[in-house]
Amino acid sequence: MKRIGLERLTLRNFKGIKEFNVPADCRDVDIFGDNATGKTTLFDGFLWVLFGKDSANSASFEIKGLDSAGRVLQHKLEHEVEVELLVDGRRRTFRRVYAEKWTKKRGAPVETFEGHSTTYYADGVPLNMREYQAEVDAIIKEDLFRLLTSPSYFNEVLKKEERRETLLEVCGDLTDDEVIHGNKELEPLPAILAGRDMDSHKKVVSARLSSINKEIKELPVRISEVQRQMPDVSELDEGLLKDDIALLRSRIEAREAEVSRILFGGEIAVKEKRLREIDAELLDIKTLLQSAVLDKVALKRDEVNRLHQELDRYRRNVEDKQQRIKQNERLAAGRRQEADRLRAEFAALKVQVFEHHHDENCPTCGQALPADQIKAAHDKAESDFNCRLSERKARINADGKAAVAEAEKFEQETVRLQAEIDQLNDALAILLTEITSAESELNELRAGVKDPAADLEFAGKQAEAARMQEEIKQLRESSQIAAAGVREEIARLRREVEDMERDLAKFDGVRRAEQRIAELETQERDLAAEYERIQRELFLCEEFTRTKVSMLDAKINSKFRLARFRLFAEQVNGGLKETCDTLYNGVPYDGGLNNAARINVGLDIIRTLSQHYGVSAPVIIDNAEAVTKLIDTDAQVIRLVVSEKDKKLRIETAAIQEAI
């Protein structure tokens, strides 16, 4: 078993304590003091130096000393706690220092407060927060340390679910198979669970029961709603309605046929046929009178169109050549300008004279060069100059001749194009004359087309057609009046049919409603049967829980001397709810148990947990004056005792009595 003992605890400027030292030397210690003398502060400092939290598990408590108005008594102090532990015979020291940060900025008259800093030391070596916590965790984790250090932590800080998990971890939970094997009545459960664990199945079953119960309650309301919406057919006969609808529809068909006969009777049809014959005869007369002249007009119109197309082609050709002339003129002018530039450059070269200035001294030694070397250098430079000048003149002369040749080529092409344009303009003048003559002939032919209205036979046929149209109009007006009366009767018959069809549709609504009611009633019976089946499953689950309770109670409670635990609470409906209540002699820990019993029960729990986890840590008992006799424990015990006479903290150990 790992043994952790408190050797020494030192507080400096911590929560109002200027400096205090607890020389425990791994022995049991009693610390006496009146209220508000700092006993709980010692416990806070012990936990803060290791984990950065106080005994209430808060990391945001006030560390600095405060006056009665809640103001900091003194700034710029270092607030520190140092603890010396003996871990399996090895001494470990941990120190945590909390200080204000003050900075004087350039040009500022005073320092300004910038926040706080915390520094950490393990065995005298400064560490960062992560490294420091790793050193502490290597000895013991915070949750386990609190669980083994405070008798009240298990019952007052841990939630019931966490207590339950801790007990089951310490004492060992029971598998579902073990519980089922212990009660023959639970034999159907494995098939019901189908591989699902008990807790999951109970959640599924409970959720389904709630859903079924809700649906069963809603079904009568839904059935009643369908019944209220069911149409009333008590005074209707479905068969008679169908017969009456069929009779009215046959009457409507007869009246519609009558309207057709009125509007499209035989006399109107005869006159419309004669009118179509007259229109054909008029077309024949018009064609006979105009066909010969119209043929000539068509031929002449085609000739005029052809001449206009040819005229457009000539004009496009002229425009294309004019565009090319403009382009050639621009190109020729550009080449002439280039020739002039080259001519000027050639003239400038002709007047250039060779100039040569050669250093008559040696560039290396500075002595005067021989005359023959100077003359040779001059002759070579003059020869190179003349050669380059000759080459440039030849190149300029060639480029100038090429530019003049290209300009002459563009100018010659311009002359040729202008001659072609003149020829095309002459042809255009001739073509315009031909078009004028052809259009004149076309107008004369059009003027010669006869007007059919001047023909007596044509005029007679037109008069007959007008008379026929008037007679048809009069016949139709009289037919419309007669047909309107029949249409009114048809509309009335259709309204009667619509009313009867609405009544007939009520019977379909009744049948749908009855079918829906039957479906809902079947659903209600099925849900009731499923509810009974699931209730049986829930009963088996609850019976499983009761069996597990009886088996777990003996197993868990055997691990403790004083503490007893209630892991399940029976509800009003007979079901069981998971919980974790600590009892002592039948009295709940949080339901009337006195402080002495609470402390001893907490020590009993710590003793069992220490054996399970294999760790013994110092146990700090606050308000220890409440108990006259503590149960035996292997751990180091530090009692914080309220003593009215001790206005300052006083320490007693088995061999030392010291007043501070």
ZATIPA-628870 format. One record per residue (C-alpha): residue in three letters; x, y, z. Coordinates in steps of 0.5 Angstrom, whole numbers, plus 500, padded with zeros to 3 digits. Each point is the difference from the previous one (the first is absolute). Example, Ala and Ser with C-alpha at 12.3 -4.5 7.8 and 13.67 -1.06 7.14 Angstrom:
# residues 2
ALA525491516
SER502507498
This chain:
# residues 660
MET500500500
LYS503507498
ARG500504507
ILE500508499
GLY501504507
LEU500507501
GLU507502503
ARG499507500
LEU495506498
THR502507499
LEU496506498
ARG502507499
ASN496506499
PHE494495498
LYS493502502
GLY502505505
ILE505495504
LYS507504499
GLU504493502
PHE498494503
ASN504493500
VAL497493501
PRO505495502
ALA496494500
ASP506495499
CYS495495497
ARG497499507
ASP493502502
VAL499507501
ASP494504504
ILE500507498
PHE496505505
GLY497506499
ASP494505501
ASN495501494
ALA503505495
THR507498502
GLY502497493
LYS499492501
THR496499494
THR506505497
LEU505494501
PHE496495497
ASP499505494
GLY507501499
PHE502493500
LEU495499494
TRP502506497
VAL508499500
LEU498493496
PHE494501496
GLY499508500
LYS493499503
ASP497501507
SER497495505
ALA493502496
ASN503498494
SER500507497
ALA506503496
SER498507500
PHE500501508
GLU503507503
ILE508498502
LYS502507502
GLY498503507
LEU494505500
ASP498505505
SER492501503
ALA498503493
GLY503495496
ARG506504497
VAL507497500
LEU504501506
GLN507501497
HIS502499493
LYS507498497
LEU500494504
GLU502493498
HIS494495502
GLU503493501
VAL499493503
GLU505495500
VAL499492502
GLU505495502
LEU497493499
LEU503493501
VAL498495494
ASP502493502
GLY506503504
ARG502505495
ARG500507501
ARG496505495
THR500507501
PHE494504496
ARG500508500
ARG495505497
VAL501507500
TYR495505498
ALA502507499
GLU497507497
LYS504503493
TRP501507500
THR504504495
LYS502507499
LYS500502493
ARG504505497
GLY499507501
ALA494498506
PRO501502507
VAL498494503
GLU499493499
THR494497498
PHE497493501
GLU500495495
GLY497494503
HIS502494503
SER506495499
THR500493503
THR507496501
TYR501493502
TYR506496503
ALA500492501
ASP506498504
GLY503507500
VAL500500492
PRO496505496
LEU495497496
ASN494503495
MET493498502
ARG499494495
GLU507497503
TYR498502507
GLN493496500
ALA504494496
GLU504499506
VAL494501505
ASP496495496
ALA506495500
ILE499499507
ILE492500501
LYS494503495
GLU496506503
ASP494496500
LEU503494504
PHE503505505
ARG494504502
LEU496493500
LEU505497505
THR502507504
SER493503502
PRO495495503
SER494505498
TYR503500492
PHE496493498
ASN493502503
GLU500507499
VAL504502494
LEU499494496
LYS493499496
LYS496494501
GLU502497493
GLU508501502
ARG499497507
ARG496494497
GLU506499495
THR505500505
LEU497495504
LEU499495494
GLU507501498
VAL502499507
CYS496494502
GLY499497493
ASP493501496
LEU496493498
THR499498493
ASP493499497
ASP501493500
GLU502499507
VAL494504502
ILE495496495
HIS503493503
GLY499502507
ASN492501498
LYS496494496
GLU495505499
LEU505504496
GLU501495495
PRO496503494
LEU504506500
PRO506498496
ALA495499494
ILE497507502
LEU506504500
ALA503497494
GLY507502501
ARG498507503
ASP503501507
MET495501505
ASP500508501
SER499501493
HIS495495499
LYS496504506
LYS501506497
VAL497498493
VAL494496504
SER499506504
ALA500505494
ARG495495496
LEU495500506
SER500507500
SER499501493
ILE494494500
ASN497503506
LYS500507496
GLU497497494
ILE495496504
LYS497506503
GLU500504493
LEU496494497
PRO493502503
VAL501507498
ARG502498493
ILE494495499
SER495506503
GLU503505495
VAL499495494
GLN493499503
ARG498507500
GLN503501493
MET496495497
PRO494502495
ASP493500502
VAL496495495
SER495498505
GLU494503495
LEU504498493
ASP499494496
GLU507498496
GLY496496495
LEU495505498
LEU505506500
LYS504495494
ASP493499496
ASP498508501
ILE507502497
ALA500495494
LEU493503498
LEU502507501
ARG507499496
SER496496494
ARG495507500
ILE506504500
GLU503496494
ALA493501496
ARG500507501
GLU507501498
ALA498496493
GLU495505499
VAL504506501
SER505497494
ARG494499496
ILE497507501
LEU507503499
PHE502496494
GLY493499497
GLY500498492
GLU498506497
ILE506504503
ALA504494497
VAL497501493
LYS501507500
GLU508500503
LYS501494494
ARG497505495
LEU505506503
ARG506495499
GLU498499493
ILE499507498
ASP507502503
ALA503494495
GLU497503494
LEU502507502
LEU507498500
ASP499496493
ILE498507497
LYS505504503
THR506495498
LEU497500493
LEU500507499
GLN507501503
SER504494499
ALA503502493
VAL502507502
LEU503498507
ASP504495497
LYS504505496
VAL500504506
ALA503495504
LEU506499494
LYS501507500
ARG501500508
ASP505495500
GLU504504494
VAL500506505
ASN502496506
ARG506497496
LEU502507497
HIS500502508
GLN504494502
GLU505502494
LEU501507502
ASP501498507
ARG506496498
TYR503505496
ARG500505506
ARG503495505
ASN505499495
VAL502508499
GLU500501507
ASP505494501
LYS505503495
GLN499507503
GLN502497507
ARG506497497
ILE502506497
LYS500504506
GLN504494504
ASN505501494
GLU501507500
ARG501500508
LEU505494499
ALA504504494
ALA500506504
GLY503496506
ARG506497495
ARG501507497
GLN501503507
GLU505494502
ALA504502493
ASP501507502
ARG502498507
LEU505495497
ARG502506495
ALA502505506
GLU503494504
PHE505499494
ALA501507499
ALA502501507
LEU505494499
LYS503503494
VAL503506504
GLN503496506
VAL507501501
PHE505495503
GLU502502507
HIS505496504
HIS503502507
HIS505495502
ASP504500507
GLU508500498
ASN502497506
CYS500493502
PRO494498505
THR504496504
CYS507503501
GLY498507498
GLN506501495
ALA499503494
LEU498495494
PRO505500494
ALA497504494
ASP499494495
GLN495497505
ILE496506501
LYS500501492
ALA498492500
ALA494502505
HIS498506496
ASP500496494
LYS496494502
ALA495505504
GLU499504493
SER499493496
ASP495498505
PHE496506500
ASN500500492
CYS497493500
ARG495501505
LEU498507496
SER500496493
GLU495494503
ARG495505503
LYS500504493
ALA499494497
ARG494497505
ILE497507499
ASN500500493
ALA497493499
ASP495502505
GLY498507497
LYS499496493
ALA496495503
ALA495505503
VAL500504493
ALA498494497
GLU495498504
ALA497507500
GLU500499492
LYS496494501
PHE495502504
GLU499506496
GLN500496493
GLU494496503
THR496506502
VAL500502493
ARG498493498
LEU494500505
GLN498507498
ALA500498493
GLU495494502
ILE496505504
ASP499504494
GLN498494496
LEU495498505
ASN497507501
ASP498500492
ALA497493501
LEU496503506
ALA497505496
ILE498496494
LEU497495506
LEU496506503
THR497502493
GLU498492499
ILE497500507
THR496507499
SER497497493
ALA498493504
GLU497504505
SER496504496
GLU497494496
LEU498497506
ASN496506502
GLU497500493
LEU498492501
ARG497501507
ALA496506498
GLY497495494
VAL497495505
LYS493500500
ASP495502506
PRO496494501
ALA494504503
ALA499503493
ASP498494498
LEU492499500
GLU501492502
PHE505501505
ALA495506503
GLY494496500
LYS504494504
GLN502505505
ALA493503501
GLU497492501
ALA506499505
ALA498506504
ARG492498500
MET502493502
GLN504503506
GLU495504503
GLU495494499
ILE504496504
LYS501505506
GLN493501501
LEU499492500
ARG505500506
GLU498506504
SER493496500
SER503494502
GLN504503506
ILE494502503
ALA497493500
ALA507497502
ALA500505506
GLY494497503
VAL502493499
ARG507502503
GLU497502506
GLU496494501
ILE507496500
ALA503504505
ARG494499505
LEU501493499
ARG507500501
ARG499504506
GLU495494503
VAL505495498
GLU506503504
ASP496501506
MET498492499
GLU507498499
ARG502504507
ASP495496503
LEU502494497
ALA508501502
LYS497500507
PHE500493500
ASP507499498
GLY502505506
VAL496495505
ARG503494497
ARG507503501
ALA499503507
GLU497493502
GLN506497497
ARG505505504
ILE496498506
ALA501493499
GLU508501499
LEU500504506
GLU496495504
THR505494498
GLN506505501
GLU497501507
ARG499492502
ASP507499497
LEU503506504
ALA497497506
ALA503493499
GLU507503499
TYR499504506
GLU498493504
ARG506497497
ILE505506501
GLN497500508
ARG502493501
GLU507502497
LEU501506505
PHE498495505
LEU505495499
CYS505506499
GLU498503507
GLU500493503
PHE507499497
THR502507504
ARG497497506
THR504494500
LYS506504498
VAL499504506
SER500495505
MET506497497
LEU504506500
ASP498503507
ALA503494503
LYS506500496
ILE501508500
ASN499501508
SER504494502
LYS506505498
PHE498505505
ARG500500507
LEU495506502
ALA498502493
ARG494497496
PHE497502494
ARG493500496
LEU502499493
PHE492500498
ALA494504502
GLU493497500
GLN495505496
VAL493501501
ASN498496494
GLY504494503
GLY506501495
LEU507501502
LYS505506499
GLU507499500
THR503505506
CYS506500505
ASP498502507
THR505499505
LEU497497507
TYR502499507
ASN496496505
GLY494501495
VAL501508500
PRO501503493
TYR507504500
ASP496506497
GLY494499504
GLY501501508
LEU507497501
ASN504503505
ASN507503499
ALA504495504
ALA497494496
ARG501504493
ILE507501502
ASN501492502
VAL496498494
GLY504504495
LEU507497504
ASP497493499
ILE499501492
ILE507503500
ARG503494503
THR496496495
LEU502504494
SER507500502
GLN501493501
HIS496499493
TYR505505496
GLY506499504
VAL501507502
SER501503507
ALA499507501
PRO500505505
VAL492501503
ILE498507502
ILE494500504
ASP497507501
ASN496502506
ALA503494503
GLU497502507
ALA494497498
VAL502493501
THR503497507
LYS503494497
LEU502499493
ILE500493497
ASP507496499
THR503502493
ASP507499497
ALA501507497
GLN503506503
VAL494504504
ILE500507500
ARG495503505
LEU497507499
VAL497501507
VAL496507502
SER503502507
GLU497507502
LYS506501505
ASP505499494
LYS500507497
LYS506498496
LEU501493497
ARG503495504
ILE503493498
GLU500494504
THR503493497
ALA501494504
ALA507502503
ILE500508499
GLN496505502
GLU501507497
ALA496507501
ILE501504494
